[in-house]
Amino acid sequence: MVSRQFTWMPWWQELILNWVASWSSISLLVAVDAEGEHQAEFHLPTDIQLQRQELEEMLQQTGER
């Protein structure tokens, strides 16, 4: 869910955010740095939406072959 596009966020924090993002009860995740200068919002898909996205990507890869 979280990618390296946020250079101000350490890798271990991204790891924790990815773990939290896997909880099905969260739909929006906001991370703010300690100084409050940077903020990142992640709109998290539901389990069904994520499965649909994965299936569509898999079908697209299969169609390209």
C-alpha positions as a Markdown table, in Angstrom:
| # | Residue | x | y | z |
|---|---|---|---|---|
| 1 | Met | 0.0 | 0.0 | 0.0 |
| 2 | Val | 2.6 | 2.5 | 1.0 |
| 3 | Ser | 5.5 | 3.1 | -1.4 |
| 4 | Arg | 8.9 | 4.8 | -1.4 |
| 5 | Gln | 7.4 | 8.0 | -2.9 |
| 6 | Phe | 7.4 | 9.6 | 0.5 |
| 7 | Thr | 11.2 | 10.1 | 1.1 |
| 8 | Trp | 10.6 | 11.7 | 4.5 |
| 9 | Met | 9.1 | 8.5 | 5.9 |
| 10 | Pro | 11.6 | 5.9 | 7.2 |
| 11 | Trp | 11.3 | 2.3 | 5.9 |
| 12 | Trp | 10.3 | 0.9 | 9.3 |
| 13 | Gln | 7.4 | 3.3 | 9.5 |
| 14 | Glu | 6.2 | 2.3 | 6.0 |
| 15 | Leu | 6.3 | -1.3 | 7.2 |
| 16 | Ile | 4.1 | -0.5 | 10.1 |
| 17 | Leu | 1.7 | 1.5 | 7.9 |
| 18 | Asn | 1.5 | -1.4 | 5.5 |
| 19 | Trp | 0.6 | -3.7 | 8.4 |
| 20 | Val | -2.1 | -1.3 | 9.7 |
| 21 | Ala | -3.4 | -0.9 | 6.1 |
| 22 | Ser | -4.1 | -4.6 | 6.0 |
| 23 | Trp | -6.8 | -4.2 | 8.7 |
| 24 | Ser | -10.2 | -4.3 | 7.1 |
| 25 | Ser | -11.7 | -1.8 | 9.5 |
| 26 | Ile | -9.6 | 1.1 | 8.2 |
| 27 | Ser | -10.5 | 3.0 | 5.0 |
| 28 | Leu | -8.3 | 6.1 | 5.4 |
| 29 | Leu | -4.8 | 6.2 | 6.8 |
| 30 | Val | -3.0 | 9.6 | 7.4 |
| 31 | Ala | 0.7 | 9.8 | 8.3 |
| 32 | Val | 2.2 | 13.1 | 9.4 |
| 33 | Asp | 5.9 | 13.7 | 10.1 |
| 34 | Ala | 7.0 | 14.8 | 13.6 |
| 35 | Glu | 7.4 | 18.4 | 12.6 |
| 36 | Gly | 4.0 | 18.5 | 11.0 |
| 37 | Glu | 5.5 | 19.7 | 7.7 |
| 38 | His | 4.7 | 16.6 | 5.6 |
| 39 | Gln | 1.5 | 14.6 | 5.4 |
| 40 | Ala | 0.4 | 11.6 | 3.3 |
| 41 | Glu | -3.1 | 10.2 | 2.9 |
| 42 | Phe | -3.8 | 6.7 | 1.8 |
| 43 | His | -7.4 | 5.7 | 0.8 |
| 44 | Leu | -7.4 | 1.9 | 1.5 |
| 45 | Pro | -9.6 | -0.4 | -0.6 |
| 46 | Thr | -11.9 | -2.9 | 1.1 |
| 47 | Asp | -10.9 | -6.6 | 0.8 |
| 48 | Ile | -13.4 | -7.1 | -2.1 |
| 49 | Gln | -12.0 | -4.0 | -3.9 |
| 50 | Leu | -8.4 | -5.2 | -3.5 |
| 51 | Gln | -9.3 | -8.7 | -4.7 |
| 52 | Arg | -11.0 | -7.3 | -7.7 |
| 53 | Gln | -8.0 | -5.1 | -8.5 |
| 54 | Glu | -5.7 | -8.1 | -8.2 |
| 55 | Leu | -7.9 | -10.2 | -10.5 |
| 56 | Glu | -8.1 | -7.4 | -13.1 |
| 57 | Glu | -4.3 | -7.0 | -13.1 |
| 58 | Met | -3.9 | -10.8 | -13.4 |
| 59 | Leu | -6.4 | -10.9 | -16.3 |
| 60 | Gln | -4.6 | -8.0 | -18.0 |
| 61 | Gln | -1.2 | -9.7 | -17.7 |
| 62 | Thr | -2.7 | -12.9 | -19.1 |
| 63 | Gly | -4.3 | -11.0 | -22.0 |
| 64 | Glu | -1.0 | -9.4 | -22.9 |
| 65 | Arg | 0.7 | -12.8 | -23.4 |
